[in-house]
Amino acid sequence: MRATHDFYLFVLASLIALVACVSGCQQKETLLDVDTPNGGVEIQRDKDGGNVTVEIGE
């Protein structure tokens, strides 16, 4: 009985570790973040590839 419990615990821990490794996180740097009453602008740069993202909120 104890071995079955340990096996399920191992499988659960492995699944959590796999999800954490696969999902990763985005490395973004905020270059500009402007908020105004009529909207805002946010410019971010990806630290890995250098891609620039511009988001405009209304």
C-alpha positions as CSV (number, residue, x, y, z in Angstrom):
1,M,0.0,0.0,0.0
2,R,2.8,2.4,0.9
3,A,4.6,1.7,-2.4
4,T,1.5,2.6,-4.4
5,H,1.2,5.9,-2.5
6,D,4.8,6.7,-3.1
7,F,4.4,5.9,-6.8
8,Y,1.5,8.2,-7.3
9,L,3.3,10.9,-5.4
10,F,6.3,10.5,-7.7
11,V,4.1,10.6,-10.8
12,L,2.4,13.8,-9.5
13,A,5.7,15.5,-8.8
14,S,7.1,14.5,-12.2
15,L,4.0,15.9,-13.9
16,I,4.4,19.2,-12.0
17,A,8.1,19.4,-12.9
18,L,7.4,18.7,-16.5
19,V,4.7,21.5,-16.7
20,A,7.1,23.9,-15.1
21,C,9.9,23.1,-17.5
22,V,7.8,23.2,-20.6
23,S,5.9,26.4,-19.8
24,G,8.9,28.6,-19.0
25,C,8.6,32.3,-18.7
26,Q,8.9,35.2,-21.1
27,Q,11.9,37.4,-20.5
28,K,10.5,40.9,-21.4
29,E,11.9,44.3,-20.6
30,T,9.5,47.3,-20.4
31,L,10.9,50.1,-22.4
32,L,8.0,52.6,-22.1
33,D,4.8,52.5,-20.2
34,V,2.5,55.6,-20.5
35,D,-1.0,55.7,-18.9
36,T,-3.3,58.6,-19.8
37,P,-7.0,59.2,-19.1
38,N,-7.8,58.3,-22.8
39,G,-5.7,55.2,-22.9
40,G,-2.1,54.1,-22.7
41,V,1.0,52.8,-24.6
42,E,3.3,50.0,-23.4
43,I,6.4,49.0,-25.3
44,Q,8.3,45.8,-24.4
45,R,11.4,44.1,-25.8
46,D,12.0,40.4,-25.6
47,K,15.4,39.9,-24.0
48,D,16.1,36.6,-25.9
49,G,15.3,37.6,-29.5
50,G,15.1,41.4,-29.3
51,N,11.5,41.5,-30.7
52,V,9.6,44.7,-29.8
53,T,5.9,44.5,-28.8
54,V,3.7,47.7,-28.8
55,E,0.4,47.5,-26.9
56,I,-2.1,50.4,-27.2
57,G,-4.9,50.5,-24.7
58,E,-8.0,52.6,-25.2
